[in-house]
């Protein structure tokens, strides 16, 4: 295995990991936009707290 093959393997692994993480970030942003308000209201109902208290906990 020469150095070019090793570099190609490492570049492919790093590139694939970067694309996976980017896709996860985009997907989580889309889910947040799609279910943001509804998810907050469900959390408030289940926990008995107001949605603003959940937001303040996330910011700390």
C-alpha positions in Angstrom: 0.0 0.0 0.0 1.7 3.2 -1.1 1.3 6.7 0.3 -1.2 7.7 -2.4 -3.6 4.9 -1.5 -3.3 5.7 2.2 -4.1 9.4 1.5 -7.0 8.4 -0.8 -8.4 6.2 1.9 -8.1 8.8 4.7 -9.5 11.6 2.4 -12.5 9.4 1.6 -13.1 8.6 5.2 -12.8 12.2 6.4 -14.9 13.4 3.4 -17.6 10.8 4.1 -17.7 11.7 7.8 -18.0 15.4 6.9 -20.9 14.8 4.5 -22.7 12.7 7.1 -22.3 15.3 9.8 -23.5 18.0 7.4 -26.5 16.0 6.5 -27.4 15.4 10.1 -27.1 19.1 10.8 -29.4 20.0 7.9 -31.9 17.3 8.9 -32.0 18.4 12.5 -32.6 22.0 11.3 -35.5 20.9 9.1 -37.0 18.9 11.9 -36.8 21.8 14.2 -38.5 24.1 11.7 -41.2 21.5 10.9 -42.1 20.5 14.5 -40.7 23.5 16.5 -43.9 25.0 17.9 -45.8 21.7 18.3 -42.9 20.0 20.0 -42.7 22.8 22.5 -46.4 22.5 23.3 -46.1 18.8 23.7 -43.1 19.2 26.0 -45.0 21.8 28.1 -48.0 19.5 28.4 -45.9 16.4 29.4 -43.6 18.2 31.9 -46.2 20.7 33.2 -43.8 23.6 32.5 -44.0 26.6 30.2 -42.1 26.4 26.9 -40.1 29.5 28.0 -38.6 27.5 30.9 -37.4 24.9 28.4 -35.7 27.5 26.3 -34.0 29.0 29.3 -32.6 25.6 30.3 -31.2 25.1 26.8 -29.4 28.4 26.8 -27.5 27.7 30.1 
